[in-house]
Amino acid sequence: MKRVYLFFAIVGAVVPYLYFIDFFSQEGINLPNFVSALFVNGAAAGFTTDLLITSMVFWIYMFVQRNQGRGPSPIPFIVINLAIGLSCAVPAYLFTIEE
């Protein structure tokens, strides 16, 4: 499974960035504009909200696992989640805990 997790961590990093690069090349690097685009309509807002809630659950899970002596430090995966996305952070985390 480690190879599967690694594969999806890479795919989860590359695919979203293709969309981000396209957006920023068209709109420029304007973070308020980017955030407003995340909530441009009900479908986008629902998807964004779903990812935000799932990210928070993932963070809580990692901290609980770490406090119970299982799992690596959550900080690198939170950084990955914020800088790249949940689609990279979760498989990267699973890659590190897989034996």
N, C-alpha and C positions, 0 to 999 in steps of 0.2 A: 504493500500500500504506500510505502514511502515514495516510490516513483510516481504514483498517481497523484499524491498530494503535491509533490514538487511540480509536476506537469501543470496542475490546476493553479498553483501559486503563480507560475510564469504566465499562463493564459490570463489569470485574473489580474495580472499587472499590465499586460500588453493591451488587451482588448479595451478596457475602459479608457486607457490613455489615448487610444486612437480617436475616441470620441472627444476627449478633453482637448487634444491638440487641434482637432477640427473646429471645436467651439472657439478656442482662444485665437486661432488664426483668423476666424471670421469676425469675432467680436472684440478682439484685443484682450489684454490681461486686465480685466475689470472685475474684481471679486464681488462687489455688490450686484453687478449685472449677472454674474454666474449664479449667485445665490437666488436671485429673483427668478432665473430661468429654471431652477430646481422646483419651483412652486408655480410655474406658469399656468397650469391648469390642474383639474382634479386628478387626472391620471398621474401626472408628474409629481404632484404633491403627495399622493398616496404612496407612490413608489419611494419617494425620498423619505417620507415619514417611516415607512416600513424598514428601510435601511438604517435610519437613525436609531430606531428602537432595537433592532437586531444588533447593531453595534454596541449599544449600551449593555444588552444582555450578555454579549460576548465578553465585554470588558469585565463585568461582574463575575462571570464564570471563571475567567482567567485569574482574577484576584483571589477568589475563593479557593481555586485549585492550588495556587501558590501558597496561600496561608495554611493549607492542609498539608504542605510539604510535597505536593505533586505539581509538576509542570514548571516551565521556565518563568523568568520574569515577564510580566505582561507588558512592560514599557515598550520594548521593540515592536511588539505586535500592535500596540495602540498607535505608535508612530506610523507603521505600515498602513493601518486602517485609515488614519487621517490623511496621509500623504498619497497613498495609492488607492486603497479601497478595501472594503470587506471581502471582496472576491479574491483578493490576494492574501489578506491577513489570516483568514480562517484556515485555508489549506497550508499556509506557512506554519501556523501554530500546530496543526495536526501533524505536519512533517516532523516537527521537533519532538513531539511526544510519542510518535510511533516507534516501536522497538524493532 
